[in-house]
Amino acid sequence: MLYDASGNRKYLTIRERRRFIEIARHRAPDVETFCLTLVYTGARISEVLALKATNIDRAAGIIVFESLKKRRRGVYRQVPVPRELLQRLNASHDLGHADPAMKLWHWSRTTAWKRVKEVMHEAGIPLFCAMPKALRHAYGVAGVSEARVPLNMMQKWLGHARIETTAIYANAVGQEERAIASRMWSGWAK
C-alpha cells in the first residue's frame, strides 16, 4: 500500500526526492553513495547493504542485486542506473581495486537507517514518510506513474514476484496524480 493507516502517503514526491538527492550530495562519500543507490535503484536497504564491488557493472551501466526478500537465496536482478551514480560509486569505493569479497558499506542495518533518516530530516521530508522504504516507493511511483515505465520492467527492477504488487505504484496521489491526469487532458481541448 502507498498510504499508512492515517491516509498519509508512504513515498516521496518529485520535489522531496530532488531535495533528498541535493542534501545527500553534500554528505560524506559513503553516505552520499548509499543514499543515491537507494534513490536510483529502488532497492531495499538490506539489498544495498549487501552490495560488493562485483555487483557493480560499470560497462553495462547496471547494479546486480540479490533479492533478499525471496524465500530462497540466489535470485538476482539487474537494475540500470545513471552513469553519474556509477562514477560516484567508483570514486568513493575504488571499485576497480576493491576486495571483491568485501561489502561496499560496513554498516549495520540500524546505522544505514540512521544515515538515511538524517538526510531526510535535513531535506525537510515529512515525518510520516521519512523512512528508507519511502525511497523504494518513490522509485516505483516515479517509474510507473511519472516515467511510464512498463509494469513488467518495474516488476523486474523492484524484484517483485507478482505484477499486482508492482501495480500498486500506479495509485499515486497529489502532484503525481495530477500530472497523470494532465497527460490525459492534454488532447481534449483544441
Backbone as a ProteinNet text record, in pm:
[ID]
protein_1_A
[PRIMARY]
MLYDASGNRKYLTIRERRRFIEIARHRAPDVETFCLTLVYTGARISEVLALKATNIDRAAGIIVFESLKKRRRGVYRQVPVPRELLQRLNASHDLGHADPAMKLWHWSRTTAWKRVKEVMHEAGIPLFCAMPKALRHAYGVAGVSEARVPLNMMQKWLGHARIETTAIYANAVGQEERAIASRMWSGWAK
[TERTIARY]
82.6	0	87.6	35.1	108.5	67.6	-23.5	-72.6	-69.1	-41.3	-41.6	-184.3	-200.9	-333.3	-406.5	-332.1	-393.6	-418.4	-386.1	-407.9	-291.9	-179.6	-61.2	11.3	67.1	142.9	271.9	319.3	441	555.2	548.7	653.7	687.7	805.1	846.5	793.7	756.6	715.5	839.4	817.8	929.3	1016.8	953.4	1027.1	1105.8	1044.6	1113	1230.2	1213.6	1324.5	1440.9	1409.9	1516.6	1590.4	1517	1578.8	1663.9	1613.9	1688.8	1821.6	1817.1	1936.9	2034.4	1981.3	2064.9	2138.1	2068.1	2129.2	2228.6	2193.7	2282.4	2415.3	2411.4	2534.3	2632.4	2586	2673.8	2716.2	2691	2729.8	2862.8	2914.3	3036.7	3013.7	3117.8	3100.8	3027.1	3051.7	2982.8	2833.3	2797.3	2655.6	2591.2	2661.9	2610.4	2580.8	2678.2	2659.1	2552.2	2542	2437.6	2299.9	2281.8	2153.2	2117.7	2214.9	2188.5	2158.1	2222.5	2192.9	2049.2	2003.8	1863.3	1769.4	1797	1709.7	1702.9	1818.5	1823.7	1799.2	1781	1756.1	1624.6	1570.8	1450.3	1476.4	1602.5	1638.2	1602.8	1586.6	1563.5	1695.4	1685.7	1805	1900.2	1847.9	1932.7	2000.6	1934.6	1993.4	2110.4	2097.6	2207.3	2323.1	2292.7	2398.5	2476.2	2415.4	2480.5	2569	2567.7	2643.4	2794.2	2858	3003.9	3045.8	3172.7	3222.9	3184.7	3180.5	3146.8	3001.7	2917.5	2777.1	2758	2862.9	2854.7	2917.7	2837.9	2888.3	2888.3	3002.6	3013	2998.8	3052.5	3044.6	2900	2822	2682.1	2589.2	2637.6	2555.2	2448.3	2481.3	2382.9	2442.2	2351.4	2386.4	2307.1	2374	2310.2	2279.6	2151.4	2106.9	2060.6	2094.2	2030.1	1900.5	1791.2	1660.4	1648.4	1679.5	1687.9	1552.9	1446.1	1315.2	1262.1	1320.8	1276.1	1298.1	1217.4	1227.5	1357.7	1410.2	1536.1	1640.9	1763.7	1874.5	1908.5	1987	2033.9	1943.2	1848.4	1762.4	1816.5	1863.9	1928.9	1848.9	1867.2	1806.9	1906.7	1900.6	1985.9	1902.8	1955.9	1885.5	1975.2	1926.8	2005.8	2010.6	2126	2142.7	2212.6	2197.2	2265.1	2417.5	2484.6	2632.6	2690.4	2624.4	2671.6	2681.3	2583.6	2588	2706.2	2727.3	2839.9	2973	2984.7	3107.4	3128.4	3021.2	3033.1	3068.2	3006.7	3039.6	3186.4	3233.9	3374.3	3468.1	3438.3	3523.6	3526.2	3413.6	3404.2	3457.3	3434.8	3466.2	3579.1	3639.4	3751.5	3721.5	3615.3	3562.3	3663.6	3751.6	3849.8	3952.8	3974	4074.9	4014.8	3883.9	3818.4	3825.8	3832.2	3829.2	3691.8	3686.6	3557	3470.5	3529	3451.5	3396.8	3442.5	3402.6	3280.3	3192.2	3075.9	3121.5	3046.1	3082	3059.8	2957.7	2928.2	2938.5	3013.8	3035.2	2946.4	2823.8	2729.6	2631.3	2578.2	2463.6	2340	2234.9	2108	2061.2	2082.3	2043.2	2120.8	2250.6	2332.7	2287.4	2261.6	2215.5	2084.1	1992.1	1862.2	1883.7	1973.1	2001.1	2057.2	2150.8	2210.9	2104.4	2019.3	1913.1	1816.8	1779.3	1687.4	1748	1879.6	1945.7	1934.2	1956.9	1946.1	1801.1	1707.4	1565.4	1524.6	1573.1	1541.1	1592.3	1717.4	1775.2	1703.8	1653.3	1582.8	1439.8	1396.1	1261	1151	1183.1	1083.8	987.2	855.3	758.2	781.7	761.8	787.8	712.3	590.4	510.9	569.8	659.6	721.9	874.6	930.2	1076	1135.3	1139.7	1197.1	1256.7	1358.2	1421.5	1324	1224	1129.8	1053.7	1042	975.2	1051.9	1182.9	1263.2	1230.7	1209	1169.2	1032.2	940.2	806.7	814.3	898.2	913.1	967.1	1058.4	1113.3	1001.2	917.8	806	706.4	669.9	576.4	637.3	765	831.1	834.8	863.8	872.5	737.8	639.9	508.8	426.7	415.5	323.3	383	510.7	571.1	642.6	726.5	807.7	740.3	630.4	553.1	634.1	718.3	792.5	690.9	696.9	602.4	608.3	492.6	484.5	579.3	593.1	680.4	826.4	869.8	1007.3	1022.9	925.3	932.4	928.7	847.6	841.3	979.7	1045.5	1179.6	1278.6	1279.5	1376.6	1354.1	1228.2	1198	1209.8	1214.8	1226.5	1097.2	984.9	855.4	824.4	770.6	730.4	600.1	514.8	382.1	363.5	307.5	281.9	180.5	91.9	-8.1	59.4	171.3	244.6	298.6	351.5	406.5	295.5	178.8	67.2	21	53.7	18	75.6	191.2	257.3	185.3	84	3.5	-100.5	-107.5	-205.9	-150.2	-77.3	-19	-128	-97.2	-191.1	-121.8	-200	-143.5	-83	34.7	104.8	125.3	162.1	184.9	55.3	-52.6	-182.2	-226.8	-205.8	-243.1	-164.7	-35.6	45.4	-6.6	-49.6	-106.9	-235.2	-321	-447.7	-423.4	-323.9	-298.6	-252.2	-183	-146.7	-272.8	-370.9	-496.1	-571.6	-570.8	-645.8	-578.9	-449.8	-372.9	-432.9	-497.9	-552.6	-700.6	-763.5	-908.1	-953.7	-888.3	-932.6	-847.4	-910.5	-836.4	-893.7
-118.7	0	125.9	227.4	353.4	452.7	410.9	500.2	428.3	504.6	445.3	441.2	395	379.9	513.4	624.8	757.5	823.1	754	808.9	891.4	892.4	964.4	881.4	947.4	876	822.2	711.2	646.6	660.2	758.4	779.2	927	957.1	1096.1	1151.3	1277.1	1344.8	1378	1425.9	1466	1569.4	1669.8	1777	1722.6	1634.9	1576.6	1490.1	1412.2	1330.2	1418.6	1525.7	1617.2	1677.1	1716.8	1775.3	1670.7	1549	1440.1	1418	1413.7	1394.2	1510.3	1631.7	1750.5	1744.4	1709.4	1701.2	1585.2	1470.9	1354.3	1386.1	1466.7	1500.1	1583.9	1637.9	1717.2	1639.6	1511.8	1426.4	1357.9	1288	1208.9	1111.3	1078.4	993.4	861.8	796.5	669.8	689.9	797.4	828.4	870.2	956	1001.2	883.1	793.6	683.2	586.3	566.8	478.7	536.8	664.1	730.1	733.4	766.6	773.7	635.7	532.9	397.4	359.8	394.1	369.5	443.9	571.3	653.7	601.3	570.7	537.7	391	306.7	165.5	114	179.6	128.3	2.6	-26	-146.8	-132.8	-246.2	-249.9	-216.9	-161.6	-120	-237.6	-355.7	-473.3	-516.9	-496.2	-531.6	-439.4	-312.2	-218.1	-248.7	-277.1	-309.8	-435.7	-523.6	-648.8	-631.9	-514.8	-495.4	-504.5	-565.5	-574.4	-512.2	-486.8	-427.1	-511.2	-642.5	-731.1	-716.9	-653.4	-631.9	-507.9	-428.5	-305.1	-330.9	-326.2	-347.2	-212	-143.9	-9	-9.8	-110.1	-116.3	-130.1	-211.4	-233.1	-127.3	-52.2	51.7	-4.3	-113.5	-178.9	-211.2	-232.1	-288.6	-418	-522.9	-653.4	-675.1	-693.1	-713.7	-857	-911.6	-1036	-996.3	-1055	-1022.9	-1091.6	-1019	-1077.4	-1106.4	-1057.9	-1086.1	-1220.8	-1275.4	-1404.1	-1513.4	-1617.3	-1728.1	-1805.9	-1808	-1878.2	-1782.3	-1809.6	-1724.5	-1753.2	-1664.9	-1687.8	-1633.8	-1546.2	-1482.4	-1340.4	-1312.1	-1183.8	-1103.9	-972.4	-883.8	-773.7	-731.1	-622.9	-495.8	-388.3	-260.2	-158.3	-100.5	4.3	129.7	194	314.9	423.3	549.3	658.9	645.9	686.4	683.6	763.3	873	955.9	875.1	790.1	707.3	611.3	550	457.6	529.5	651.8	729.8	762.5	801.3	834.2	709.8	596.5	471.4	436.1	450.6	419.4	513.7	641.8	739.7	716.6	682.1	664.6	529.9	425.6	289.7	223.3	296.5	245.2	103.3	90.8	-39	-128.4	-69.9	-149.6	-217.7	-162.1	-217.1	-272.1	-269.9	-315.9	-467.8	-514.4	-658.6	-710.1	-803.4	-849.2	-916.3	-961.9	-1028.5	-930.8	-806.2	-708.5	-629.3	-606	-522.1	-377.2	-299	-158.6	-74.7	-108.3	-36.9	-136	-99	-187.8	-144	-111.9	-61.8	-171	-154.3	-237	-176.6	-251	-201.2	-76.9	-78.6	34.6	160.5	147.3	262.3	315.3	226.2	268.2	344.9	292.2	357.4	497.5	507	635.4	736.5	694.5	785.7	838.6	751	792.3	888.1	856	942.3	1080.8	1088.7	1217.5	1303	1241.6	1314.5	1356.9	1268.9	1302	1418.4	1415	1523.1	1656.3	1658.7	1782.5	1827.6	1732	1764.2	1811.4	1805.5	1851.1	1753.9	1626.8	1525.2	1512.7	1513	1498.5	1369.8	1374.8	1259.9	1134.9	1150.8	1032.6	950.8	1008.8	928.9	936.1	980.2	991.3	857.7	763.5	632	579.2	493.6	443.9	378.8	309.6	242.1	343.3	467.5	571.6	598	573.6	589.6	478.8	357.6	245.4	273.6	319.2	353.1	468.4	567.8	681.5	634.2	540.3	482.7	416.6	340.1	273.7	372.3	473.9	576.7	652.5	689.8	764.4	681.6	554	468.5	445.4	406.4	369.9	492.6	586.1	698.7	817.2	843.1	961.8	930.3	828.9	798.4	698.5	641.7	545.7	422.4	376.4	252.7	138.8	45.6	-66.3	-142.8	-189.1	-259	-378.5	-452.9	-570.2	-532.1	-415.9	-370.1	-326.9	-252.1	-209.9	-331.5	-430	-552.7	-617.6	-625.4	-684.1	-603.1	-471	-386.2	-385.6	-390.7	-389.6	-528	-631.9	-767.1	-821.8	-777.2	-828	-962.3	-1053.5	-1183.2	-1171.1	-1078	-1065.1	-925.9	-919.1	-791	-707.3	-772.4	-699.7	-611.8	-657.7	-577.5	-451.2	-464.7	-350.1	-252.6	-305.1	-221.6	-122.6	-148.6	-56.2	82.8	88.8	216.8	304.5	251.5	333.4	414.7	395.7	463.9	588.4	668.8	791.2	892	984.6	1090.5	1225.7	1331.4	1465.4	1509.6	1566.5	1621.8	1516.2	1393.6	1287.1	1247.9	1238.1	1204.3	1314.1	1437.1	1549.7	1547.8	1512.4	1503.4	1394.1	1283.4	1174.7	1223.6	1288.5	1338.9	1443.2	1529.1	1632.9	1572.4	1458.4	1389.1	1344.6	1300.7	1256.9	1375.1	1489.9	1605.8	1678	1654.9	1735.8	1741.9	1640.5	1643.5	1677	1705.8	1724.4	1859	1965.5	2099.3	2146.4	2175.2	2221.9	2354.7
0	0	0	-61.3	-68.9	39.8	129.5	234.8	368.7	475.6	608	662.4	784.7	845.1	860.3	860.5	872	736.5	628.7	494.8	441	510.7	463.4	358.4	258.8	156.6	215.9	158.5	206.6	106.4	19.2	-80.4	-87.1	-141.4	-157.4	-288.8	-288.3	-410.5	-493.5	-612.7	-700	-628.9	-572.4	-504.5	-385.3	-308.7	-193.1	-236.6	-342.7	-394.4	-436	-507.9	-552.4	-433.7	-333.2	-213.1	-140.8	-131.5	-68.8	-142	-273.6	-355.5	-333.9	-332.4	-312.5	-178.6	-73.4	60	64.7	6.9	7.2	-59.6	-164.2	-238.1	-156.3	-45.4	42.2	166.5	168.6	281.3	251.4	349.3	330.8	215.1	140.2	21.5	45.6	160	184.1	207.4	276	298.3	166.3	92	-37.3	-128.9	-146.1	-240	-192.1	-62.5	-9.9	-40.1	-8.6	-32.3	-181	-264.8	-408.6	-467	-414.1	-460.6	-426.4	-307.8	-272.2	-366.9	-391.9	-476.6	-619	-677.7	-820.3	-853.5	-751.1	-778.8	-722.5	-621.9	-557.4	-476.1	-449.7	-375.3	-228	-165.5	-20.9	49.6	168.5	242.4	263.6	292.5	313	183.6	69.3	-59.5	-93.5	-60.7	-85.5	9.2	133.7	230.1	190.1	114.1	72.5	-51.5	-114.1	-238.2	-217.9	-317.4	-324.9	-457.8	-473.5	-597.6	-719	-701.8	-813.4	-858.4	-777.8	-814.9	-901.9	-917.5	-995	-1131.5	-1236	-1371.8	-1442.2	-1434.1	-1491.1	-1642.6	-1708.9	-1855.6	-1902.8	-1834.7	-1872.8	-1814.2	-1714.9	-1652.2	-1560.4	-1491	-1403.7	-1267.1	-1173.1	-1043.3	-1031.8	-987.2	-972.1	-824.3	-794.5	-656.4	-637.2	-521.6	-481.9	-413.5	-456.6	-398.6	-264.1	-159.4	-25.7	37.7	-21.2	35.3	-12	-114.2	-167.3	-62.9	-72.1	24.3	9	-111.9	-131.2	-183.8	-147.5	-190.3	-336.4	-396.5	-532.4	-640.9	-606	-705.8	-725.5	-847.3	-875	-977.1	-972.7	-1072.5	-1106.7	-1231.7	-1278.8	-1287.2	-1232.5	-1235.7	-1305.9	-1417.1	-1483.4	-1396.2	-1395.3	-1313.1	-1394.7	-1352.8	-1423.4	-1413.8	-1518.5	-1520.8	-1404.2	-1370.3	-1259.1	-1129.7	-1103.6	-983.1	-989.4	-1104	-1119.3	-1096.9	-1147.8	-1128.6	-981.3	-913.1	-770.7	-688.2	-722.2	-652.5	-672.5	-794.6	-823.4	-749.2	-751	-683.6	-532.3	-475.5	-331.2	-283.7	-363.1	-317.9	-395.8	-491.2	-570.9	-619.8	-697	-737.2	-807.9	-887.7	-960.1	-871.8	-753	-662.3	-533.6	-523.2	-400.3	-389.2	-266.6	-240.2	-282.8	-378.1	-429	-323.6	-215.8	-111	-7	-12.7	89.4	45.5	139.5	112.1	99	19.3	-1.8	123.8	201.7	325.8	439.6	541.4	656	772.3	740.1	840.4	878.7	997.7	1036.3	969.9	969.5	914.7	992.8	1123.2	1207.9	1171	1148.2	1108.5	973.3	879	746.2	758.3	837	858.5	916.1	1012.9	1078.3	978.7	893.7	794.7	697.5	650.4	557.6	627.6	750.3	825.6	849.1	873	891.9	765.5	649.9	523.3	500.8	530.2	513	603.9	726.4	819.8	766.3	722.6	670.5	542.6	465.5	340.8	367.2	491.9	525.7	486	479	444.2	561.8	535.3	645	723.6	853.4	939.6	897.2	847.4	813	698.3	620.4	514	518.9	629.5	643.8	687.4	592.4	617.2	487	494.9	372.7	274	323.5	232.3	147.1	193	113.3	-16.1	-15.2	-137	-236.4	-186.7	-273	-334.1	-250.7	-300.8	-401.4	-373.8	-466.5	-600.8	-599.2	-722.1	-802.8	-734	-800.7	-859.7	-783.3	-831.4	-948.6	-936.5	-1043.8	-1172.1	-1159.4	-1277.4	-1343.1	-1264.7	-1319.5	-1354.9	-1262.9	-1281.3	-1355.7	-1334.8	-1395	-1526.5	-1527.2	-1645.1	-1739.4	-1695.8	-1776.2	-1814.8	-1724.2	-1746.4	-1742	-1835.9	-1834.3	-1701.4	-1656.5	-1527.6	-1520	-1629.8	-1624	-1600.6	-1653.2	-1627.8	-1481.6	-1430.8	-1290.3	-1198.4	-1232.4	-1153.7	-1145.5	-1259.5	-1266.2	-1183.3	-1202.3	-1132	-981	-939.1	-796	-732	-815.2	-761.6	-706.4	-760.9	-715.8	-781.2	-704.6	-758.2	-837.1	-796.8	-858.4	-917.6	-1036.8	-1104.9	-1026.9	-951.9	-871.6	-766.8	-715.6	-617.6	-683.7	-804.3	-877	-916.9	-951.1	-996.4	-890	-765.2	-656.2	-683.6	-751	-775.1	-876.4	-940.4	-1030.8	-953.4	-822.2	-738.6	-670.5	-743.8	-687.9	-655.6	-566.2	-529.9	-540.7	-517.1	-511.9	-643.7	-635.6	-751.1	-859.4	-819.2	-916.4	-986.6	-911.7	-970.9	-1067.3	-1029.3	-1114.9	-1247.3	-1240.2	-1362.3	-1454.7	-1397.7	-1477.7	-1544.6	-1467	-1521.5	-1630.1	-1613.2	-1713.7	-1845.9	-1841	-1965.7	-2039.1	-1960.8	-2019.9	-2082.6	-2016.8	-2062.8	-2181.4	-2199.7	-2294.9	-2433.9	-2482.9	-2618.1	-2624.5	-2512.5	-2508	-2564.3	-2527.1	-2568.9	-2685.5	-2792.7	-2910.4	-2956.3
[MASK]
++++++++++++++++++++++++++++++++++++++++++++++++++++++++++++++++++++++++++++++++++++++++++++++++++++++++++++++++++++++++++++++++++++++++++++++++++++++++++++++++++++++++++++++++++++++++++++++

